[in-house]
Amino acid sequence: MRSVIEARGLTKRFSGLTAVSDVSLSCEHGVIHAVIGPNGAGKSTLMNLLSGDLKPTSGNILIDGIDVTGSGSSQMSLLGVGRSYQRTNIYPSLTVVENCNLAVQSRSKFSMRFLSDVGSHPEVEVDTKNVLERVRLESVAQKRVSELSHGEQRQVEIALALAIKPKVLLLDEPLAGMGAEESLSIVALLQSIRSEFAVILVEHDMDAVFALADTLTVMLNGGVIESGLPQDIRSSDRVQAAYLGEDFSD
Amino acid sequence: MLIFLPVFSELYYIQFASKILIMIIFVSSLNLLVGFTGLVSLGHAAFFGSSGYVLALLSPADTSMNLFVALLASMLCVGVLGAVFGAVVLRTKGIFFIMSTLALGEMLFYFLHDTAFAGGSDGIYIYDRPGFNLFGWWQLDLSNVSHFYYLALILVCLVLMLIKRIMNSPFGRVISGIRVNEHRTKALGYHTYKFKLVCFVIASMIAAISGFLAAVQFGVVNPEMVGWHASGHALMMVILGGKGSLLGPVLGTTTLMLVEEIFQEATKHWQLLTGIVVVLVALFFPNGLVGLKFSKKRSEI
C-alpha cells in the first residue's frame, strides 16, 4: 500500500548538534507507526520536522507521494497533517467548544469573513459536536480549558488534531503525565480511530506502544537503530542494550 | 441623555463631548489590535494623524468637499498606508513589534514635520470643512458644534457595532485564536500573518475615521497628531478601560479625558495627578475599569 506520509533521510542540525540524523520512515493509511527511544533521541524534533514546525537541514518529506519539504506548519496542516503536542498546546482561556470550533473552521473557506456572523455557519458547530463526542468531552464542552484536569486537557489536544480531519495524525506523547485509567481510555480511543488515519506515535508508555503499534522505529542519538514489527524489536539485542533494559531481556 | 446633550449644554461641553467621542473611535480601533489580536502597537496615531493630513491635502481652497467622499478617501488612503506599515511590522513579534510600530510612527512624524508640502511643524489649516447637502433641503454644517456632535455620536455607534460584528465573525474567531496561542493557530492551518494584516488594515481604517473627525473639528492638522505621544495616550486609555472588551475603550477614554480635564482646571501639575490615577487603576484593577464591573458581579454571586 502507498505511504500517506514518508520521510527520506531527514536530518536536522542545530548549530553543532545533530538532533535528527538521516531518518527515513513511512506510514500507510490505517497503520500506527510508533517511534520510541530514550529521552534526547530526537523523537520530538522528528515530529516537529514532519509537522512543519521545523524545517529539515536535509532530506525530504512526502505526503501521498508528493514532495512537500519546506512547507510551514500551516501548510502541512492544510495538506492533512494533524498533530498533538508533547507539552499541551491549546487555548487555555477559551472553552472546549471554542477550541474545537477554531480547529474545525480551519478547513472552511470563510475564515476571512469579518462581517458574517459565526451563527450563519452552523456546520462548524455540528462537526465540533461530533469530535467532542468521539473524545468524550461533551460533558465539559462549555468549560474553559484552563479549568480542566490535565487528562482532559490532553484529550482536547487530541480533539484539535482530529478536528482538522487529517490524513496523518502525529501524536507526540499523548499519554504524557496521565494516570493509569486515563491512559487506558486514550488507548481505547486510539484503537477506535486507528483505521481512519496514518498515525505516527511517539510514546514512552511501553504497554501502550505494544498494544497499539503495527510498526516500530527505535531512535537513539538522532538516528534510527532498528525498525520493524513490534515482536522483532522486542527480541532485538541492539534495542535491548540501548533502550529497553532488563525488563524485556528474559 | 447623550442624544439631548446639545440641547441643554454649553458650547464648550458639547465640543468636549465630541472630543471624547472621537477618541473613543480611535481607542476602539487600537483595542482591536491590542485587546483582540494581542498586537501592542505604539504607532497607531500614524493612522489617526495621516487621515487628517489626507483630508487637509485633498480639501480645495475655496469650496467644501462632500463629507462622505472626503471620509472615504481618507479611509482608503490610510488603509493603503496601514497595509504597507502592517506588512513590515507584522514580520516581527513581541517587543520588536512594539519597537517597529514606534519607529514607523516616528518616521512619519518627522516626514510631516520636515517637509514643506505638509506645512512643517505648523501643519495645515482646513478652511472649508466638508459638508453634506441632502437634495437641497437640509444642510449638514460641521462648523456647527451640534451637527458635528451628532455626526461623531452616530459614527461611534457604527464603529462599535462594526467591531462587535467583527469579533462575532469567523474572522474574529481566528483573531482570538491568534491572541491566545498563535503557534497552535498556525498548526491548525491558518496563515496567521494574513489574518493579522487584514486586522491591522481594518484597525487603521477605523483610526482614520477618528483622525478625520479630529481634523474637521478643529480645522487644522499638525505633526503632533501622528507622534508617539498620541499613540501612548490611546494605549493608556485601552489599558485603563480594559483591553479586549467592547466597552473598555468607551470607559477608559471617557474616564481619562474627564480626569485630565478636571485636574487641568485645578492645578498646573495635572499630569502628575493623572499619572497617579492611572497607576492606581492599573494596580488595583488589572483588568481595567471593565473588570471592576465584572468583579462586583462575581462577588454578588
Interface residues (C-beta under 8 A of the other chain):
Chain A: S51 D53 G72 S73 S74 Q75 S77 L78 R83 N89 I90 Y91 P92 S93 L94 E98 N101 L102 A103 Q105 S106 R107 S108 F110 S111 M112 R113 F114 L115 S116 D117 V118 G119 H121 V124 L160 I164
Chain B: R165 I166 N168 S169 P170 F171 G172 R173 V174 S176 G177 V180 N181 H183 R184 T185 K186 A187 L188 G189 Y190 H191 T192 K194 F195 V198 I202
